[in-house]
């Protein structure tokens, strides 16, 4: 028996098993995907998955922890 039948040309999920959705950004803080992307992952084509994977790093700054509890307004220095 060969293991070749178990090999697929698929893009691995970026899931790191830290499944928490950021309340404002609506992104998983573990893998940086949206709920729609997570739910639809198994039905996506390779190209769709690759497109998502290429954009994940750019989302990380949106989840950067900010110091302080108040939002700043422009000109309030």
N, CA, C, O and CB atoms as a CASP TS submission, in Angstrom:
PFRMAT TS
TARGET T0000
AUTHOR 0000-0000-0000
METHOD Language model
MODEL 1
PARENT N/A
ATOM      1  N   UNK     1       0.845  -1.178   0.000  1.00  0.00           N
ATOM      2  CA  UNK     1       0.000   0.000   0.000  1.00  0.00           C
ATOM      3  C   UNK     1       0.889   1.240   0.000  1.00  0.00           C
ATOM      4  O   UNK     1       1.949   1.261   0.626  1.00  0.00           O
ATOM      5  CB  UNK     1      -0.961  -0.001   1.220  1.00  0.00           C
ATOM      6  N   UNK     2       0.446   2.252  -0.700  1.00  0.00           N
ATOM      7  CA  UNK     2       1.239   3.474  -0.814  1.00  0.00           C
ATOM      8  C   UNK     2       0.533   4.647  -0.138  1.00  0.00           C
ATOM      9  O   UNK     2      -0.695   4.701  -0.065  1.00  0.00           O
ATOM     10  CB  UNK     2       1.513   3.800  -2.288  1.00  0.00           C
ATOM     11  N   UNK     3       1.324   5.561   0.342  1.00  0.00           N
ATOM     12  CA  UNK     3       0.762   6.748   0.977  1.00  0.00           C
ATOM     13  C   UNK     3       0.445   7.846  -0.033  1.00  0.00           C
ATOM     14  O   UNK     3      -0.036   8.912   0.351  1.00  0.00           O
ATOM     15  CB  UNK     3       1.719   7.276   2.024  1.00  0.00           C
ATOM     16  N   UNK     4       0.699   7.611  -1.280  1.00  0.00           N
ATOM     17  CA  UNK     4       0.463   8.617  -2.310  1.00  0.00           C
ATOM     18  C   UNK     4      -0.989   9.075  -2.346  1.00  0.00           C
ATOM     19  O   UNK     4      -1.257  10.239  -2.643  1.00  0.00           O
ATOM     20  CB  UNK     4       0.860   8.075  -3.664  1.00  0.00           C
ATOM     21  N   UNK     5      -1.926   8.190  -2.052  1.00  0.00           N
ATOM     22  CA  UNK     5      -3.328   8.594  -2.110  1.00  0.00           C
ATOM     23  C   UNK     5      -3.675   9.603  -1.010  1.00  0.00           C
ATOM     24  O   UNK     5      -4.691  10.290  -1.107  1.00  0.00           O
ATOM     25  CB  UNK     5      -4.229   7.368  -1.994  1.00  0.00           C
ATOM     26  N   UNK     6      -2.848   9.699   0.025  1.00  0.00           N
ATOM     27  CA  UNK     6      -3.105  10.621   1.112  1.00  0.00           C
ATOM     28  C   UNK     6      -2.440  11.975   0.906  1.00  0.00           C
ATOM     29  O   UNK     6      -2.659  12.901   1.686  1.00  0.00           O
ATOM     30  CB  UNK     6      -2.642  10.022   2.402  1.00  0.00           C
ATOM     31  N   UNK     7      -1.642  12.091  -0.125  1.00  0.00           N
ATOM     32  CA  UNK     7      -0.980  13.370  -0.395  1.00  0.00           C
ATOM     33  C   UNK     7      -1.856  14.202  -1.317  1.00  0.00           C
ATOM     34  O   UNK     7      -2.305  13.734  -2.363  1.00  0.00           O
ATOM     35  CB  UNK     7       0.426  13.154  -1.023  1.00  0.00           C
ATOM     36  N   UNK     8      -2.090  15.433  -0.912  1.00  0.00           N
ATOM     37  CA  UNK     8      -2.880  16.346  -1.716  1.00  0.00           C
ATOM     38  C   UNK     8      -2.102  17.643  -1.896  1.00  0.00           C
ATOM     39  O   UNK     8      -1.260  18.003  -1.074  1.00  0.00           O
ATOM     40  CB  UNK     8      -4.261  16.611  -1.063  1.00  0.00           C
ATOM     41  N   UNK     9      -2.396  18.319  -2.966  1.00  0.00           N
ATOM     42  CA  UNK     9      -1.778  19.605  -3.224  1.00  0.00           C
ATOM     43  C   UNK     9      -2.708  20.684  -2.668  1.00  0.00           C
ATOM     44  O   UNK     9      -3.353  21.413  -3.421  1.00  0.00           O
ATOM     45  CB  UNK     9      -1.503  19.813  -4.756  1.00  0.00           C
ATOM     46  N   UNK    10      -2.765  20.772  -1.344  1.00  0.00           N
ATOM     47  CA  UNK    10      -3.643  21.731  -0.691  1.00  0.00           C
ATOM     48  C   UNK    10      -2.835  22.734   0.129  1.00  0.00           C
ATOM     49  O   UNK    10      -1.735  22.443   0.599  1.00  0.00           O
ATOM     50  CB  UNK    10      -4.655  21.008   0.200  1.00  0.00           C
ATOM     51  N   UNK    11      -3.402  23.890   0.281  1.00  0.00           N
ATOM     52  CA  UNK    11      -2.809  24.909   1.133  1.00  0.00           C
ATOM     53  C   UNK    11      -3.250  24.609   2.556  1.00  0.00           C
ATOM     54  O   UNK    11      -4.446  24.521   2.834  1.00  0.00           O
ATOM     55  CB  UNK    11      -3.227  26.362   0.688  1.00  0.00           C
ATOM     56  N   UNK    12      -2.292  24.454   3.453  1.00  0.00           N
ATOM     57  CA  UNK    12      -2.616  24.177   4.850  1.00  0.00           C
ATOM     58  C   UNK    12      -3.327  25.359   5.480  1.00  0.00           C
ATOM     59  O   UNK    12      -3.091  26.512   5.121  1.00  0.00           O
ATOM     60  CB  UNK    12      -1.352  23.841   5.640  1.00  0.00           C
ATOM     61  N   UNK    13      -4.190  25.057   6.412  1.00  0.00           N
ATOM     62  CA  UNK    13      -4.883  26.097   7.157  1.00  0.00           C
ATOM     63  C   UNK    13      -3.876  26.847   8.031  1.00  0.00           C
ATOM     64  O   UNK    13      -2.945  26.241   8.561  1.00  0.00           O
ATOM     65  CB  UNK    13      -6.026  25.492   8.020  1.00  0.00           C
ATOM     66  N   UNK    14      -4.056  28.152   8.184  1.00  0.00           N
ATOM     67  CA  UNK    14      -3.163  28.920   9.056  1.00  0.00           C
ATOM     68  C   UNK    14      -3.567  28.818  10.535  1.00  0.00           C
ATOM     69  O   UNK    14      -2.979  29.490  11.382  1.00  0.00           O
ATOM     70  CB  UNK    14      -3.152  30.386   8.625  1.00  0.00           C
ATOM     71  N   UNK    15      -4.548  27.997  10.842  1.00  0.00           N
ATOM     72  CA  UNK    15      -5.044  27.871  12.216  1.00  0.00           C
ATOM     73  C   UNK    15      -3.924  27.453  13.162  1.00  0.00           C
ATOM     74  O   UNK    15      -3.153  26.537  12.874  1.00  0.00           O
ATOM     75  CB  UNK    15      -6.196  26.855  12.282  1.00  0.00           C
ATOM     76  N   UNK    16      -3.852  28.152  14.306  1.00  0.00           N
ATOM     77  CA  UNK    16      -2.865  27.835  15.336  1.00  0.00           C
ATOM     78  C   UNK    16      -3.558  27.457  16.647  1.00  0.00           C
ATOM     79  O   UNK    16      -2.939  27.431  17.711  1.00  0.00           O
ATOM     80  CB  UNK    16      -1.915  29.029  15.557  1.00  0.00           C
ATOM     81  N   UNK    17      -4.847  27.167  16.544  1.00  0.00           N
ATOM     82  CA  UNK    17      -5.677  26.719  17.672  1.00  0.00           C
ATOM     83  C   UNK    17      -5.777  27.765  18.781  1.00  0.00           C
ATOM     84  O   UNK    17      -5.877  27.424  19.959  1.00  0.00           O
ATOM     85  CB  UNK    17      -5.116  25.429  18.245  1.00  0.00           C
ATOM     86  N   UNK    18      -5.748  29.036  18.393  1.00  0.00           N
ATOM     87  CA  UNK    18      -6.066  30.141  19.290  1.00  0.00           C
ATOM     88  C   UNK    18      -7.267  30.819  18.641  1.00  0.00           C
ATOM     89  O   UNK    18      -7.129  31.815  17.932  1.00  0.00           O
ATOM     90  CB  UNK    18      -4.825  31.149  19.503  1.00  0.00           C
ATOM     91  N   UNK    19      -8.426  30.269  18.895  1.00  0.00           N
ATOM     92  CA  UNK    19      -9.633  30.678  18.176  1.00  0.00           C
ATOM     93  C   UNK    19     -10.446  31.681  18.984  1.00  0.00           C
ATOM     94  O   UNK    19     -11.377  31.323  19.705  1.00  0.00           O
ATOM     95  CB  UNK    19     -10.492  29.459  17.844  1.00  0.00           C
ATOM     96  N   UNK    20     -10.068  32.944  18.841  1.00  0.00           N
ATOM     97  CA  UNK    20     -10.755  34.032  19.517  1.00  0.00           C
ATOM     98  C   UNK    20     -10.947  35.149  18.492  1.00  0.00           C
ATOM     99  O   UNK    20      -9.988  35.602  17.866  1.00  0.00           O
ATOM    100  CB  UNK    20      -9.950  34.533  20.780  1.00  0.00           C
ATOM    101  N   UNK    21     -12.184  35.582  18.329  1.00  0.00           N
ATOM    102  CA  UNK    21     -12.469  36.638  17.371  1.00  0.00           C
ATOM    103  C   UNK    21     -12.360  37.995  18.066  1.00  0.00           C
ATOM    104  O   UNK    21     -13.008  38.238  19.084  1.00  0.00           O
ATOM    105  CB  UNK    21     -13.876  36.450  16.743  1.00  0.00           C
ATOM    106  N   UNK    22     -11.536  38.869  17.504  1.00  0.00           N
ATOM    107  CA  UNK    22     -11.368  40.213  18.039  1.00  0.00           C
ATOM    108  C   UNK    22     -12.704  40.944  17.884  1.00  0.00           C
ATOM    109  O   UNK    22     -13.267  40.966  16.789  1.00  0.00           O
ATOM    110  CB  UNK    22     -10.200  40.982  17.308  1.00  0.00           C
ATOM    111  N   UNK    23     -13.218  41.542  18.962  1.00  0.00           N
ATOM    112  CA  UNK    23     -14.559  42.133  18.919  1.00  0.00           C
ATOM    113  C   UNK    23     -14.726  43.315  17.964  1.00  0.00           C
ATOM    114  O   UNK    23     -15.826  43.542  17.460  1.00  0.00           O
ATOM    115  CB  UNK    23     -14.931  42.571  20.277  1.00  0.00           C
ATOM    116  N   UNK    24     -13.674  44.059  17.710  1.00  0.00           N
ATOM    117  CA  UNK    24     -13.785  45.218  16.824  1.00  0.00           C
ATOM    118  C   UNK    24     -13.330  44.908  15.405  1.00  0.00           C
ATOM    119  O   UNK    24     -13.990  45.299  14.442  1.00  0.00           O
ATOM    120  CB  UNK    24     -12.974  46.371  17.375  1.00  0.00           C
ATOM    121  N   UNK    25     -12.218  44.212  15.270  1.00  0.00           N
ATOM    122  CA  UNK    25     -11.659  43.934  13.944  1.00  0.00           C
ATOM    123  C   UNK    25     -12.327  42.747  13.255  1.00  0.00           C
ATOM    124  O   UNK    25     -12.221  42.591  12.038  1.00  0.00           O
ATOM    125  CB  UNK    25     -10.176  43.677  14.057  1.00  0.00           C
ATOM    126  N   UNK    26     -13.013  41.914  14.033  1.00  0.00           N
ATOM    127  CA  UNK    26     -13.706  40.733  13.496  1.00  0.00           C
ATOM    128  C   UNK    26     -12.746  39.764  12.803  1.00  0.00           C
ATOM    129  O   UNK    26     -13.090  39.137  11.802  1.00  0.00           O
ATOM    130  CB  UNK    26     -14.792  41.167  12.513  1.00  0.00           C
ATOM    131  N   UNK    27     -11.533  39.656  13.359  1.00  0.00           N
ATOM    132  CA  UNK    27     -10.523  38.719  12.878  1.00  0.00           C
ATOM    133  C   UNK    27     -10.178  37.765  14.004  1.00  0.00           C
ATOM    134  O   UNK    27     -10.203  38.145  15.175  1.00  0.00           O
ATOM    135  CB  UNK    27      -9.254  39.462  12.369  1.00  0.00           C
ATOM    136  N   UNK    28      -9.854  36.527  13.658  1.00  0.00           N
ATOM    137  CA  UNK    28      -9.353  35.586  14.652  1.00  0.00           C
ATOM    138  C   UNK    28      -7.967  36.063  15.080  1.00  0.00           C
ATOM    139  O   UNK    28      -7.115  36.335  14.234  1.00  0.00           O
ATOM    140  CB  UNK    28      -9.306  34.115  14.085  1.00  0.00           C
ATOM    141  N   UNK    29      -7.738  36.165  16.392  1.00  0.00           N
ATOM    142  CA  UNK    29      -6.435  36.655  16.843  1.00  0.00           C
ATOM    143  C   UNK    29      -5.335  35.616  16.634  1.00  0.00           C
ATOM    144  O   UNK    29      -4.154  35.954  16.696  1.00  0.00           O
ATOM    145  CB  UNK    29      -6.504  37.047  18.315  1.00  0.00           C
ATOM    146  N   UNK    30      -5.699  34.372  16.390  1.00  0.00           N
ATOM    147  CA  UNK    30      -4.704  33.327  16.154  1.00  0.00           C
ATOM    148  C   UNK    30      -4.248  33.260  14.705  1.00  0.00           C
ATOM    149  O   UNK    30      -3.051  33.298  14.420  1.00  0.00           O
ATOM    150  CB  UNK    30      -5.259  31.992  16.565  1.00  0.00           C
ATOM    151  N   UNK    31      -5.216  33.160  13.783  1.00  0.00           N
ATOM    152  CA  UNK    31      -4.856  32.950  12.370  1.00  0.00           C
ATOM    153  C   UNK    31      -5.088  34.166  11.484  1.00  0.00           C
ATOM    154  O   UNK    31      -4.682  34.181  10.322  1.00  0.00           O
ATOM    155  CB  UNK    31      -5.637  31.795  11.819  1.00  0.00           C
ATOM    156  N   UNK    32      -5.747  35.195  12.037  1.00  0.00           N
ATOM    157  CA  UNK    32      -6.001  36.463  11.341  1.00  0.00           C
ATOM    158  C   UNK    32      -7.048  36.371  10.234  1.00  0.00           C
ATOM    159  O   UNK    32      -7.177  37.287   9.421  1.00  0.00           O
ATOM    160  CB  UNK    32      -4.723  36.972  10.756  1.00  0.00           C
ATOM    161  N   UNK    33      -7.798  35.265  10.202  1.00  0.00           N
ATOM    162  CA  UNK    33      -8.859  35.148   9.197  1.00  0.00           C
ATOM    163  C   UNK    33     -10.182  35.669   9.751  1.00  0.00           C
ATOM    164  O   UNK    33     -10.372  35.761  10.964  1.00  0.00           O
ATOM    165  CB  UNK    33      -9.013  33.683   8.739  1.00  0.00           C
ATOM    166  N   UNK    34     -11.092  36.008   8.840  1.00  0.00           N
ATOM    167  CA  UNK    34     -12.444  36.395   9.225  1.00  0.00           C
ATOM    168  C   UNK    34     -13.249  35.125   9.483  1.00  0.00           C
ATOM    169  O   UNK    34     -12.829  34.029   9.110  1.00  0.00           O
ATOM    170  CB  UNK    34     -13.120  37.278   8.122  1.00  0.00           C
ATOM    171  N   UNK    35     -14.409  35.279  10.125  1.00  0.00           N
ATOM    172  CA  UNK    35     -15.283  34.125  10.348  1.00  0.00           C
ATOM    173  C   UNK    35     -15.703  33.486   9.027  1.00  0.00           C
ATOM    174  O   UNK    35     -15.753  32.260   8.924  1.00  0.00           O
ATOM    175  CB  UNK    35     -16.525  34.544  11.146  1.00  0.00           C
ATOM    176  N   UNK    36     -16.004  34.297   8.021  1.00  0.00           N
ATOM    177  CA  UNK    36     -16.388  33.756   6.712  1.00  0.00           C
ATOM    178  C   UNK    36     -15.255  32.952   6.081  1.00  0.00           C
ATOM    179  O   UNK    36     -15.493  31.907   5.475  1.00  0.00           O
ATOM    180  CB  UNK    36     -16.805  34.890   5.773  1.00  0.00           C
ATOM    181  N   UNK    37     -14.028  33.438   6.222  1.00  0.00           N
ATOM    182  CA  UNK    37     -12.877  32.716   5.666  1.00  0.00           C
ATOM    183  C   UNK    37     -12.663  31.396   6.394  1.00  0.00           C
ATOM    184  O   UNK    37     -12.360  30.378   5.772  1.00  0.00           O
ATOM    185  CB  UNK    37     -11.605  33.577   5.752  1.00  0.00           C
ATOM    186  N   UNK    38     -12.821  31.417   7.706  1.00  0.00           N
ATOM    187  CA  UNK    38     -12.650  30.185   8.483  1.00  0.00           C
ATOM    188  C   UNK    38     -13.728  29.177   8.102  1.00  0.00           C
ATOM    189  O   UNK    38     -13.431  28.008   7.855  1.00  0.00           O
ATOM    190  CB  UNK    38     -12.700  30.479  10.003  1.00  0.00           C
ATOM    191  N   UNK    39     -14.971  29.628   8.055  1.00  0.00           N
ATOM    192  CA  UNK    39     -16.093  28.727   7.746  1.00  0.00           C
ATOM    193  C   UNK    39     -16.010  28.162   6.335  1.00  0.00           C
ATOM    194  O   UNK    39     -16.382  27.010   6.107  1.00  0.00           O
ATOM    195  CB  UNK    39     -17.415  29.458   7.920  1.00  0.00           C
ATOM    196  N   UNK    40     -15.532  28.948   5.399  1.00  0.00           N
ATOM    197  CA  UNK    40     -15.496  28.505   4.010  1.00  0.00           C
ATOM    198  C   UNK    40     -14.212  27.842   3.571  1.00  0.00           C
ATOM    199  O   UNK    40     -14.112  27.409   2.423  1.00  0.00           O
ATOM    200  CB  UNK    40     -15.747  29.642   3.142  1.00  0.00           C
ATOM    201  N   UNK    41     -13.219  27.747   4.450  1.00  0.00           N
ATOM    202  CA  UNK    41     -11.895  27.249   4.085  1.00  0.00           C
ATOM    203  C   UNK    41     -11.929  25.909   3.364  1.00  0.00           C
ATOM    204  O   UNK    41     -11.272  25.738   2.337  1.00  0.00           O
ATOM    205  CB  UNK    41     -11.048  27.126   5.311  1.00  0.00           C
ATOM    206  N   UNK    42     -12.679  24.975   3.888  1.00  0.00           N
ATOM    207  CA  UNK    42     -12.671  23.620   3.303  1.00  0.00           C
ATOM    208  C   UNK    42     -13.282  23.575   1.902  1.00  0.00           C
ATOM    209  O   UNK    42     -12.992  22.657   1.135  1.00  0.00           O
ATOM    210  CB  UNK    42     -13.426  22.660   4.211  1.00  0.00           C
ATOM    211  N   UNK    43     -14.110  24.538   1.565  1.00  0.00           N
ATOM    212  CA  UNK    43     -14.734  24.552   0.241  1.00  0.00           C
ATOM    213  C   UNK    43     -14.002  25.446  -0.753  1.00  0.00           C
ATOM    214  O   UNK    43     -14.384  25.510  -1.922  1.00  0.00           O
ATOM    215  CB  UNK    43     -16.166  25.002   0.357  1.00  0.00           C
ATOM    216  N   UNK    44     -12.961  26.133  -0.308  1.00  0.00           N
ATOM    217  CA  UNK    44     -12.231  27.057  -1.182  1.00  0.00           C
ATOM    218  C   UNK    44     -11.285  26.334  -2.122  1.00  0.00           C
ATOM    219  O   UNK    44     -10.810  25.234  -1.838  1.00  0.00           O
ATOM    220  CB  UNK    44     -11.454  28.056  -0.354  1.00  0.00           C
ATOM    221  N   UNK    45     -11.027  26.976  -3.238  1.00  0.00           N
ATOM    222  CA  UNK    45     -10.039  26.452  -4.174  1.00  0.00           C
ATOM    223  C   UNK    45      -8.644  26.779  -3.652  1.00  0.00           C
ATOM    224  O   UNK    45      -8.480  27.588  -2.738  1.00  0.00           O
ATOM    225  CB  UNK    45     -10.251  27.039  -5.602  1.00  0.00           C
ATOM    226  N   UNK    46      -7.663  26.147  -4.238  1.00  0.00           N
ATOM    227  CA  UNK    46      -6.268  26.425  -3.872  1.00  0.00           C
ATOM    228  C   UNK    46      -5.951  27.901  -4.071  1.00  0.00           C
ATOM    229  O   UNK    46      -5.302  28.516  -3.226  1.00  0.00           O
ATOM    230  CB  UNK    46      -5.300  25.557  -4.704  1.00  0.00           C
ATOM    231  N   UNK    47      -6.408  28.472  -5.185  1.00  0.00           N
ATOM    232  CA  UNK    47      -6.127  29.883  -5.470  1.00  0.00           C
ATOM    233  C   UNK    47      -6.774  30.801  -4.440  1.00  0.00           C
ATOM    234  O   UNK    47      -6.163  31.788  -4.029  1.00  0.00           O
ATOM    235  CB  UNK    47      -6.618  30.248  -6.871  1.00  0.00           C
ATOM    236  N   UNK    48      -7.985  30.499  -4.022  1.00  0.00           N
ATOM    237  CA  UNK    48      -8.649  31.314  -3.005  1.00  0.00           C
ATOM    238  C   UNK    48      -7.887  31.251  -1.680  1.00  0.00           C
ATOM    239  O   UNK    48      -7.692  32.268  -1.016  1.00  0.00           O
ATOM    240  CB  UNK    48     -10.106  30.848  -2.806  1.00  0.00           C
ATOM    241  N   UNK    49      -7.469  30.064  -1.313  1.00  0.00           N
ATOM    242  CA  UNK    49      -6.703  29.910  -0.071  1.00  0.00           C
ATOM    243  C   UNK    49      -5.377  30.658  -0.143  1.00  0.00           C
ATOM    244  O   UNK    49      -4.983  31.323   0.815  1.00  0.00           O
ATOM    245  CB  UNK    49      -6.450  28.426   0.220  1.00  0.00           C
ATOM    246  N   UNK    50      -4.698  30.550  -1.266  1.00  0.00           N
ATOM    247  CA  UNK    50      -3.413  31.251  -1.437  1.00  0.00           C
ATOM    248  C   UNK    50      -3.596  32.758  -1.338  1.00  0.00           C
ATOM    249  O   UNK    50      -2.773  33.445  -0.732  1.00  0.00           O
ATOM    250  CB  UNK    50      -2.775  30.889  -2.791  1.00  0.00           C
ATOM    251  N   UNK    51      -4.657  33.273  -1.922  1.00  0.00           N
ATOM    252  CA  UNK    51      -4.929  34.706  -1.870  1.00  0.00           C
ATOM    253  C   UNK    51      -5.126  35.164  -0.421  1.00  0.00           C
ATOM    254  O   UNK    51      -4.606  36.206  -0.020  1.00  0.00           O
ATOM    255  CB  UNK    51      -6.175  35.048  -2.715  1.00  0.00           C
ATOM    256  N   UNK    52      -5.865  34.395   0.349  1.00  0.00           N
ATOM    257  CA  UNK    52      -6.061  34.730   1.765  1.00  0.00           C
ATOM    258  C   UNK    52      -4.742  34.670   2.512  1.00  0.00           C
ATOM    259  O   UNK    52      -4.414  35.581   3.272  1.00  0.00           O
ATOM    260  CB  UNK    52      -7.081  33.778   2.415  1.00  0.00           C
ATOM    261  N   UNK    53      -3.985  33.602   2.301  1.00  0.00           N
ATOM    262  CA  UNK    53      -2.706  33.438   3.001  1.00  0.00           C
ATOM    263  C   UNK    53      -1.766  34.611   2.725  1.00  0.00           C
ATOM    264  O   UNK    53      -1.064  35.071   3.626  1.00  0.00           O
ATOM    265  CB  UNK    53      -2.036  32.122   2.584  1.00  0.00           C
ATOM    266  N   UNK    54      -1.751  35.093   1.490  1.00  0.00           N
ATOM    267  CA  UNK    54      -0.873  36.204   1.128  1.00  0.00           C
ATOM    268  C   UNK    54      -1.255  37.500   1.834  1.00  0.00           C
ATOM    269  O   UNK    54      -0.401  38.363   2.036  1.00  0.00           O
ATOM    270  CB  UNK    54      -0.898  36.416  -0.371  1.00  0.00           C
ATOM    271  N   UNK    55      -2.507  37.651   2.210  1.00  0.00           N
ATOM    272  CA  UNK    55      -2.953  38.883   2.849  1.00  0.00           C
ATOM    273  C   UNK    55      -2.931  38.868   4.364  1.00  0.00           C
ATOM    274  O   UNK    55      -3.143  39.908   4.987  1.00  0.00           O
ATOM    275  CB  UNK    55      -4.313  39.190   2.404  1.00  0.00           C
ATOM    276  N   UNK    56      -2.679  37.717   4.978  1.00  0.00           N
ATOM    277  CA  UNK    56      -2.770  37.616   6.436  1.00  0.00           C
ATOM    278  C   UNK    56      -1.759  38.497   7.174  1.00  0.00           C
ATOM    279  O   UNK    56      -2.119  39.134   8.164  1.00  0.00           O
ATOM    280  CB  UNK    56      -2.577  36.185   6.853  1.00  0.00           C
ATOM    281  N   UNK    57      -0.537  38.545   6.730  1.00  0.00           N
ATOM    282  CA  UNK    57       0.489  39.325   7.438  1.00  0.00           C
ATOM    283  C   UNK    57       0.127  40.810   7.512  1.00  0.00           C
ATOM    284  O   UNK    57       0.444  41.479   8.496  1.00  0.00           O
ATOM    285  CB  UNK    57       1.847  39.159   6.747  1.00  0.00           C
ATOM    286  N   UNK    58      -0.523  41.313   6.496  1.00  0.00           N
ATOM    287  CA  UNK    58      -0.903  42.723   6.477  1.00  0.00           C
ATOM    288  C   UNK    58      -2.005  43.031   7.491  1.00  0.00           C
ATOM    289  O   UNK    58      -2.204  44.193   7.846  1.00  0.00           O
ATOM    290  CB  UNK    58      -1.361  43.121   5.081  1.00  0.00           C
ATOM    291  N   UNK    59      -2.711  42.025   7.955  1.00  0.00           N
ATOM    292  CA  UNK    59      -3.791  42.224   8.932  1.00  0.00           C
ATOM    293  C   UNK    59      -3.273  42.321  10.368  1.00  0.00           C
ATOM    294  O   UNK    59      -3.946  42.888  11.229  1.00  0.00           O
ATOM    295  CB  UNK    59      -4.796  41.084   8.833  1.00  0.00           C
ATOM    296  N   UNK    60      -2.116  41.790  10.626  1.00  0.00           N
ATOM    297  CA  UNK    60      -1.588  41.712  11.996  1.00  0.00           C
ATOM    298  C   UNK    60      -1.544  43.061  12.706  1.00  0.00           C
ATOM    299  O   UNK    60      -1.919  43.126  13.876  1.00  0.00           O
ATOM    300  CB  UNK    60      -0.201  41.121  11.973  1.00  0.00           C
ATOM    301  N   UNK    61      -1.106  44.140  12.061  1.00  0.00           N
ATOM    302  CA  UNK    61      -1.078  45.432  12.761  1.00  0.00           C
ATOM    303  C   UNK    61      -2.456  45.885  13.259  1.00  0.00           C
ATOM    304  O   UNK    61      -2.539  46.668  14.205  1.00  0.00           O
ATOM    305  CB  UNK    61      -0.506  46.493  11.844  1.00  0.00           C
ATOM    306  N   UNK    62      -3.512  45.415  12.647  1.00  0.00           N
ATOM    307  CA  UNK    62      -4.862  45.789  13.083  1.00  0.00           C
ATOM    308  C   UNK    62      -5.158  45.264  14.481  1.00  0.00           C
ATOM    309  O   UNK    62      -6.043  45.783  15.161  1.00  0.00           O
ATOM    310  CB  UNK    62      -5.907  45.262  12.097  1.00  0.00           C
ATOM    311  N   UNK    63      -4.425  44.234  14.919  1.00  0.00           N
ATOM    312  CA  UNK    63      -4.655  43.653  16.230  1.00  0.00           C
ATOM    313  C   UNK    63      -3.606  44.064  17.252  1.00  0.00           C
ATOM    314  O   UNK    63      -3.590  43.542  18.367  1.00  0.00           O
ATOM    315  CB  UNK    63      -4.692  42.162  16.121  1.00  0.00           C
ATOM    316  N   UNK    64      -2.730  44.993  16.886  1.00  0.00           N
ATOM    317  CA  UNK    64      -1.673  45.435  17.798  1.00  0.00           C
ATOM    318  C   UNK    64      -2.300  46.034  19.045  1.00  0.00           C
ATOM    319  O   UNK    64      -3.244  46.821  18.967  1.00  0.00           O
ATOM    320  CB  UNK    64      -0.736  46.463  17.111  1.00  0.00           C
ATOM    321  N   UNK    65      -1.768  45.656  20.183  1.00  0.00           N
ATOM    322  CA  UNK    65      -2.286  46.153  21.453  1.00  0.00           C
ATOM    323  C   UNK    65      -1.925  47.624  21.603  1.00  0.00           C
ATOM    324  O   UNK    65      -0.774  48.027  21.433  1.00  0.00           O
ATOM    325  CB  UNK    65      -1.730  45.327  22.642  1.00  0.00           C
ATOM    326  N   UNK    66      -2.931  48.398  21.922  1.00  0.00           N
ATOM    327  CA  UNK    66      -2.716  49.825  22.111  1.00  0.00           C
ATOM    328  C   UNK    66      -2.712  50.125  23.602  1.00  0.00           C
ATOM    329  O   UNK    66      -3.471  49.525  24.363  1.00  0.00           O
ATOM    330  CB  UNK    66      -3.802  50.660  21.377  1.00  0.00           C
ATOM    331  N   UNK    67      -1.865  51.047  24.014  1.00  0.00           N
ATOM    332  CA  UNK    67      -1.805  51.434  25.427  1.00  0.00           C
ATOM    333  C   UNK    67      -2.861  52.487  25.702  1.00  0.00           C
ATOM    334  O   UNK    67      -3.176  53.308  24.842  1.00  0.00           O
ATOM    335  CB  UNK    67      -0.396  51.962  25.806  1.00  0.00           C
ATOM    336  N   UNK    68      -3.392  52.455  26.887  1.00  0.00           N
ATOM    337  CA  UNK    68      -4.387  53.447  27.278  1.00  0.00           C
ATOM    338  C   UNK    68      -5.794  52.997  26.931  1.00  0.00           C
ATOM    339  O   UNK    68      -5.985  52.141  26.067  1.00  0.00           O
ATOM    340  CB  UNK    68      -4.094  54.775  26.613  1.00  0.00           C
ATOM    341  N   UNK    69      -6.757  53.562  27.591  1.00  0.00           N
ATOM    342  CA  UNK    69      -8.130  53.139  27.398  1.00  0.00           C
ATOM    343  C   UNK    69      -8.979  54.087  26.582  1.00  0.00           C
ATOM    344  O   UNK    69     -10.111  53.756  26.228  1.00  0.00           O
ATOM    345  CB  UNK    69      -8.759  52.942  28.697  1.00  0.00           C
ATOM    346  N   UNK    70      -8.449  55.274  26.274  1.00  0.00           N
ATOM    347  CA  UNK    70      -9.248  56.244  25.533  1.00  0.00           C
ATOM    348  C   UNK    70      -8.748  56.375  24.117  1.00  0.00           C
ATOM    349  O   UNK    70      -7.549  56.291  23.851  1.00  0.00           O
ATOM    350  CB  UNK    70      -9.228  57.599  26.220  1.00  0.00           C
ATOM    351  N   UNK    71      -9.688  56.583  23.208  1.00  0.00           N
ATOM    352  CA  UNK    71      -9.271  56.784  21.834  1.00  0.00           C
ATOM    353  C   UNK    71      -8.811  58.230  21.682  1.00  0.00           C
ATOM    354  O   UNK    71      -9.342  59.130  22.332  1.00  0.00           O
ATOM    355  CB  UNK    71     -10.423  56.448  20.838  1.00  0.00           C
ATOM    356  N   UNK    72      -7.844  58.438  20.839  1.00  0.00           N
ATOM    357  CA  UNK    72      -7.305  59.780  20.628  1.00  0.00           C
ATOM    358  C   UNK    72      -8.047  60.445  19.477  1.00  0.00           C
ATOM    359  O   UNK    72      -8.409  59.798  18.495  1.00  0.00           O
ATOM    360  CB  UNK    72      -5.780  59.729  20.342  1.00  0.00           C
ATOM    361  N   UNK    73      -8.262  61.718  19.613  1.00  0.00           N
ATOM    362  CA  UNK    73      -8.836  62.486  18.511  1.00  0.00           C
ATOM    363  C   UNK    73      -7.753  63.394  17.985  1.00  0.00           C
ATOM    364  O   UNK    73      -6.844  63.786  18.716  1.00  0.00           O
ATOM    365  CB  UNK    73     -10.096  63.303  18.959  1.00  0.00           C
ATOM    366  N   UNK    74      -7.852  63.721  16.736  1.00  0.00           N
ATOM    367  CA  UNK    74      -6.850  64.596  16.121  1.00  0.00           C
ATOM    368  C   UNK    74      -6.904  65.982  16.736  1.00  0.00           C
ATOM    369  O   UNK    74      -7.991  66.515  16.960  1.00  0.00           O
ATOM    370  CB  UNK    74      -7.062  64.683  14.603  1.00  0.00           C
ATOM    371  N   UNK    75      -5.758  66.570  17.009  1.00  0.00           N
ATOM    372  CA  UNK    75      -5.660  67.904  17.541  1.00  0.00           C
ATOM    373  C   UNK    75      -5.868  67.992  19.049  1.00  0.00           C
ATOM    374  O   UNK    75      -6.020  69.088  19.588  1.00  0.00           O
ATOM    375  CB  UNK    75      -6.638  68.764  16.861  1.00  0.00           C
ATOM    376  N   UNK    76      -5.874  66.860  19.727  1.00  0.00           N
ATOM    377  CA  UNK    76      -6.099  66.865  21.185  1.00  0.00           C
ATOM    378  C   UNK    76      -4.793  66.715  21.947  1.00  0.00           C
ATOM    379  O   UNK    76      -4.751  66.006  22.952  1.00  0.00           O
ATOM    380  CB  UNK    76      -7.062  65.739  21.586  1.00  0.00           C
ATOM    381  N   UNK    77      -3.743  67.352  21.503  1.00  0.00           N
ATOM    382  CA  UNK    77      -2.438  67.222  22.175  1.00  0.00           C
ATOM    383  C   UNK    77      -2.264  68.219  23.236  1.00  0.00           C
ATOM    384  O   UNK    77      -1.225  68.245  23.895  1.00  0.00           O
ATOM    385  CB  UNK    77      -1.318  67.348  21.211  1.00  0.00           C
TER
END
